[in-house]
Amino acid sequence: MLDRVRQHFLGKGNPDVYADFRYGTNFSIQFVPLSKSSSITLNELDHEAILAYDGFTRGYNRNKGMQK
């Protein structure tokens, strides 16, 4: 997971994340342990977070995550 985040800051991930980082736009990163969630898989947790934070329309997500 940390390597995935690191890739964004090196310009090898989502270009929108990299641009905001490079130009100093304020944003935050939150890690939610799977064991402390009601989700069974990381894909399910990712999907629930995208829905909860509206990450598709208000964030960096380019898709809505797994489809239920």
C-alpha positions in Angstrom: 0.0 0.0 0.0 2.8 2.4 0.9 4.5 1.7 -2.4 1.3 2.5 -4.3 1.1 5.8 -2.5 4.7 6.5 -3.2 4.2 5.9 -6.9 1.7 8.7 -7.0 4.2 11.2 -5.6 6.9 10.1 -8.1 4.6 10.9 -11.0 4.1 7.2 -11.8 0.5 6.9 -10.6 -2.6 9.1 -11.0 -1.4 12.3 -12.7 -3.9 14.4 -10.9 -2.5 13.4 -7.5 1.0 14.1 -8.7 0.1 17.6 -10.1 -1.6 18.6 -6.8 1.4 17.4 -4.9 3.9 19.1 -7.2 2.0 22.4 -7.1 1.4 22.4 -3.3 -2.4 21.8 -3.3 -3.6 20.8 0.1 -5.0 17.3 0.4 -4.8 14.5 2.9 -4.2 10.7 2.8 -5.9 8.4 5.3 -5.1 4.7 5.9 -7.9 2.6 7.1 -6.9 -0.9 8.4 -9.0 -3.6 6.9 -9.1 -5.3 10.3 -10.8 -2.2 11.8 -13.5 -2.0 9.0 -16.6 -4.0 8.3 -15.2 -5.0 4.9 -14.0 -8.5 4.1 -11.6 -7.6 1.3 -9.4 -4.6 0.4 -11.5 -4.2 -2.8 -14.6 -4.0 -0.7 -13.0 -1.4 1.6 -11.8 0.6 -1.4 -15.3 0.6 -2.9 -16.9 1.7 0.4 -14.4 4.5 0.9 -15.0 5.8 -2.7 -18.7 5.8 -2.0 -18.4 7.4 1.5 -16.1 10.2 0.4 -17.5 10.6 -3.1 -14.0 9.9 -4.4 -15.2 9.4 -7.9 -16.7 12.9 -8.4 -14.9 14.9 -5.7 -11.6 13.0 -5.4 -8.9 11.2 -7.4 -10.7 8.0 -8.2 -11.0 7.3 -11.9 -13.5 4.6 -11.4 -16.1 3.7 -8.8 -14.3 0.7 -7.5 -15.6 -2.9 -7.5 -19.2 -3.3 -8.6 -21.4 -5.1 -6.1 
